[in-house]
Amino acid sequence: MITVEKLNDTTFKVTVQSNTTTTHNVTLSLSYHEKLTHNTITPEQLIEKSFEFLLQRESNTSILGSFDLPVINQYFPEYESTIQKMP
């Protein structure tokens, strides 16, 4: 289960409950949110989809504890195109 809590306009706390519960601090700029979603979903929804993407590729304990959302694309070059196609 993925829970996204907005701390301020650009910072979110994400909790992933699995065999081990993990917490992650994620930053997301308004411009990156608009680039990926054209404002069709909320920042919280984008972060949740991003964690779903990550969890298909690695365990929650392997996800960085703190990161800026665009960093995902450095590890997984297909990230942006995949996210833009997700319903």
C-alpha positions in Angstrom: 0.0 0.0 0.0 1.3 3.4 -0.9 0.3 6.5 1.1 1.3 10.0 -0.2 1.1 12.9 2.3 1.7 16.5 1.0 4.1 18.4 3.3 4.2 21.6 1.2 3.8 22.6 -2.5 6.8 20.6 -3.6 7.6 18.0 -0.8 5.8 14.8 -0.1 6.1 12.0 2.4 5.5 8.6 0.9 4.9 5.5 3.0 5.1 2.1 1.4 3.6 -0.8 3.5 4.9 -4.2 2.4 6.9 -6.8 4.3 8.9 -3.9 5.6 7.3 -0.5 5.9 9.5 2.3 4.4 9.2 6.1 4.3 10.5 8.3 1.6 10.7 12.1 1.2 10.1 13.1 -2.4 10.3 16.5 -4.0 8.4 17.4 -7.2 8.6 20.7 -9.0 5.4 22.2 -10.5 7.1 22.3 -13.9 8.0 18.6 -13.8 4.5 17.7 -12.7 3.1 19.7 -15.6 5.6 18.2 -18.1 4.6 14.6 -17.2 0.9 15.0 -16.6 -0.2 18.2 -18.3 -2.0 18.8 -15.0 -4.5 15.9 -15.7 -3.7 14.3 -12.3 -2.7 15.7 -9.0 1.0 15.8 -7.8 0.0 13.1 -5.2 -1.4 10.9 -7.9 1.8 11.3 -10.0 3.9 10.3 -7.0 1.7 7.3 -6.3 2.0 6.2 -9.9 5.7 6.7 -9.8 6.0 4.5 -6.8 3.9 1.8 -8.5 6.4 2.1 -11.4 9.3 1.7 -9.0 7.8 -1.2 -7.1 7.4 -3.1 -10.4 11.2 -2.9 -10.7 12.6 -3.1 -7.2 11.5 -3.6 -3.6 10.5 -0.7 -1.4 13.6 -1.2 0.7 15.7 -0.5 -2.4 14.0 2.9 -3.2 16.0 5.9 -2.1 14.9 7.5 1.2 14.9 11.0 -0.2 15.0 12.1 -3.8 13.7 14.5 -6.4 11.2 12.7 -8.7 13.2 13.3 -12.0 16.0 11.1 -10.5 13.9 8.1 -11.4 14.5 8.7 -15.1 18.3 8.5 -14.4 17.9 4.9 -13.1 15.0 3.9 -15.4 15.2 5.8 -18.8 11.7 4.5 -19.7 10.2 6.2 -16.6 8.8 9.4 -18.2 7.3 7.7 -21.3 5.8 4.9 -19.1 4.3 7.4 -16.7 2.8 9.5 -19.5 1.0 6.4 -20.8 -0.4 5.2 -17.5 -4.1 5.7 -17.0 
